[in-house]
Amino acid sequence: MALNDARQFKVPNAIPTGLAVLFLLAAISIFPFERSLISAATGAAVITVGFGLFVADLLPGGDAKALAAAALIVAPWDWVTVLIAFWLMTLFLGLILLFQGRGKKSRFPMGLPIGLTLAGYALSTPP
């Protein structure tokens, strides 16, 4: 997701769909019912807000999909840590793009920090 968004400013539908399928499998087989319910509600809230921001032309549709899929996967008690990591990753990548002269563009590949943050979360979270 990160590389594709950085190159083409697109998040393929297969990526958030795959994350949603992984969540569904985990919800059925691994997660406690309460965790599954909270994660599903969080995902629904994030896609609703994301769609509203997309309609208002404040957030690209692919990023809204990616954030909603991430909301399903990230444990509710880890959201603050993940949001701080995402903010720091976005700030760091934004500064790099700015110093490379690309900061004048109005588009920023948000899938890049989303993907990198999720990858870091997945690698740092015990199974």
Secondary structure as GFF3:
##gff-version 3
##sequence-region A 1 127
A	DSSP	alpha_helix	2	8	.	.	.	ID=ss1
A	DSSP	alpha_helix	14	29	.	.	.	ID=ss2
A	DSSP	alpha_helix	33	55	.	.	.	ID=ss3
A	DSSP	alpha_helix	61	73	.	.	.	ID=ss4
A	DSSP	three_ten_helix	76	78	.	.	.	ID=ss5
A	DSSP	alpha_helix	79	99	.	.	.	ID=ss6
A	DSSP	three_ten_helix	102	104	.	.	.	ID=ss7
A	DSSP	alpha_helix	111	124	.	.	.	ID=ss8
###
